[in-house]
Amino acid sequence: MSATEYDLELDARGLFCPEPVMMLHNRINDVQPGGVLRVVATDPSTTRDIPRFCQFLGHELISKVEDDDLFVYLIRRGQ
């Protein structure tokens, strides 16, 4: 999946735990089931928290990319 293939984006740069996941919890509801949300964050704790969020709530973590201090996730919303 290329970087342009997502429906909505959540920019959580500069935010720290638990804010990125709290914002993700709200923003994922703006995506239709099966749609893709792109999350951009700078908090290293998201590497742990976002996969757990997806697993716990039934969303698919399509990709996780770390580029220096930037973390980019593509999440497919579950039903």
VEXLOFI-237701 format. One line per field, with one value per residue (C-alpha): residue number from 0; chain; x, y, z. Coordinates in nm, 4 decimals. Example, Ala and Ser with C-alpha at 12.3 -4.5 7.8 and 13.67 -1.06 7.14 Angstrom:
residues 2
num: (0; 1)
chaine: (A; A)
X: (1.2300; 1.3670)
Y: (-0.4500; -0.1060)
Z: (0.7800; 0.7140)
***
This chain:
residues 79
num: (0; 1; 2; 3; 4; 5; 6; 7; 8; 9; 10; 11; 12; 13; 14; 15; 16; 17; 18; 19; 20; 21; 22; 23; 24; 25; 26; 27; 28; 29; 30; 31; 32; 33; 34; 35; 36; 37; 38; 39; 40; 41; 42; 43; 44; 45; 46; 47; 48; 49; 50; 51; 52; 53; 54; 55; 56; 57; 58; 59; 60; 61; 62; 63; 64; 65; 66; 67; 68; 69; 70; 71; 72; 73; 74; 75; 76; 77; 78)
chaine: (A; A; A; A; A; A; A; A; A; A; A; A; A; A; A; A; A; A; A; A; A; A; A; A; A; A; A; A; A; A; A; A; A; A; A; A; A; A; A; A; A; A; A; A; A; A; A; A; A; A; A; A; A; A; A; A; A; A; A; A; A; A; A; A; A; A; A; A; A; A; A; A; A; A; A; A; A; A; A)
X: (0.0000; 0.1501; 0.1567; -0.1320; -0.3751; -0.5552; -0.8878; -0.8038; -0.4977; -0.4266; -0.1291; -0.0163; 0.3326; 0.4516; 0.1991; 0.2925; 0.1287; -0.1627; -0.2709; -0.1906; -0.3959; -0.6788; -0.6931; -0.6706; -0.9645; -1.1785; -1.0406; -1.0823; -1.4581; -1.4414; -1.3254; -1.5761; -1.5281; -1.2612; -1.1212; -0.7638; -0.6372; -0.2809; -0.1308; 0.1845; 0.3445; 0.6709; 0.6156; 0.8130; 0.5489; 0.3181; 0.5276; 0.3820; 0.0460; -0.0892; -0.0399; -0.2097; -0.4938; -0.5475; -0.5341; -0.7664; -1.0288; -1.0145; -0.8446; -0.5729; -0.2297; -0.1336; 0.2087; 0.4372; 0.7324; 0.9931; 1.1962; 1.4324; 1.1977; 0.8826; 0.6443; 0.3878; 0.1086; -0.1597; -0.4604; -0.7567; -1.0708; -1.2434; -1.6159)
Y: (0.0000; 0.3316; 0.6363; 0.7923; 0.5023; 0.6044; 0.7682; 0.9962; 1.1033; 1.1684; 1.3944; 1.3216; 1.4727; 1.6389; 1.4570; 1.2122; 0.9073; 0.8710; 1.1480; 0.9770; 0.6678; 0.8751; 1.0762; 0.7545; 0.6109; 0.9068; 0.9456; 0.5796; 0.6309; 0.8863; 0.6100; 0.3711; 0.0002; -0.1309; 0.2197; 0.3145; 0.5712; 0.7015; 0.7983; 1.0101; 1.0356; 1.1244; 0.9453; 0.6174; 0.4651; 0.4458; 0.1515; -0.0429; 0.1270; 0.1398; -0.2328; -0.3182; -0.0764; -0.2474; -0.5968; -0.5162; -0.3371; -0.5578; -0.3201; -0.4303; -0.2711; -0.2707; -0.1142; 0.0478; 0.2548; 0.4258; 0.7037; 0.8665; 1.0170; 0.9808; 0.6855; 0.6257; 0.3687; 0.2546; 0.1068; -0.0613; -0.0135; -0.3320; -0.3869)
Z: (0.0000; -0.0998; 0.1230; -0.0697; -0.0197; 0.2966; 0.3727; 0.6666; 0.8610; 1.2273; 1.2961; 1.6524; 1.6189; 1.9375; 2.1573; 2.4313; 2.5870; 2.6287; 2.3879; 2.0534; 2.1384; 2.2848; 1.9617; 1.7585; 1.9494; 1.8392; 1.4847; 1.3846; 1.4191; 1.1369; 0.9001; 0.7448; 0.8308; 0.5924; 0.5431; 0.6218; 0.8710; 0.8503; 1.1869; 1.2128; 1.5573; 1.7283; 2.0605; 2.0738; 2.3032; 1.9998; 1.8755; 2.1666; 2.2163; 1.8596; 1.7818; 2.1140; 2.0357; 1.6999; 1.8448; 2.1331; 1.9210; 1.6106; 1.3656; 1.1227; 1.1516; 0.7827; 0.8238; 1.0769; 0.9562; 1.1717; 1.0075; 1.2575; 1.5178; 1.3067; 1.3324; 1.0570; 1.0839; 0.8415; 1.0179; 0.8490; 1.0544; 1.1579; 1.1822)
***
